[in-house]
Amino acid sequence: MNETVKIWTDLSESDLNSARLLYDNGHFRTSYFFFQQATEKANKAFALLSGLLSDKELKDIQHDQLKIYRKTIVKQESEIKSLIEVLKPYPKITNHELIQKTNFVKYHSSLSEGLSFIDSLRNIDLVNVSTNDLNTIIRELKKLKQTKLKFPKDIKQVFKKQFLEVADWIGHFETQESLKEKNDLINLLDNEEQSKQFYDLMIYQILPMIIEIAFANMTLFFCALITVQHSSMTRYPENNINPETVYNLQLPIVKKQPLFMDLLKNSIIVIKKLNEA
């Protein structure tokens, strides 16, 4: 267990509980501030747990949660670019069917587009998000959370074909270590008892966990979107406007806040479960 991640999630959970109590008692401005704080801490916990950002890097984030996603994309973009350059001199490896399916060049391009999107959000009003947009986000997040995996009857053969491609690709590096890894994987797939354990692990643990992680990641991102502009707005007057008059049930993000808090709570549970695994 990562103790730093545990601290971040415990604090996030505590802030979320405070947000609920304040909301139920009609203190919407302060409630939204604690909702923002809970989201920020949960995002930092997830970034640390996933290894995408270090504890030191998080210190530069402060309250701007979008920096987490920007730093993550920049890091992934750099890693993919380096990988593309490393593989260029090896046509047997880069032209392999597995790499063609993955299409690292296209993935690198999508990361660049994602970076532009994150930057564009700074010029968008994320306070007055419409009820329709919020309902769409909530509906899609709930749908993702409730996703049930359905596998074809020949799923094990599908898995075997995919992992044999991986083994073949590894072997193309033609080093002693890569050939050993290739043979070990092929032997595992050919061993009936070991392969059954391997497939069961994929079907009943790893793939459902991937769905949970996707749900938590998307929830944290959208909660960050609707709270990122509120760390100061909830605390200080701007243009002689009292924030107490802003945060009320007429504001869609406040009206829908309980539903987002429920989703955030479920995401925190996922983070804790992953950290305890």
PyMOL commands that set and color helices and strands:
alter all, ss='L'
color gray80, all
select helices_A, chain A and resi 3-24+28-50+55-58+66-87+91-94+97-102+104-123+131-145+155-171+176-190+192-227+243-245+252-255+257-276
alter helices_A, ss='H'
color red, helices_A
deselect
rebuild
show_as cartoon
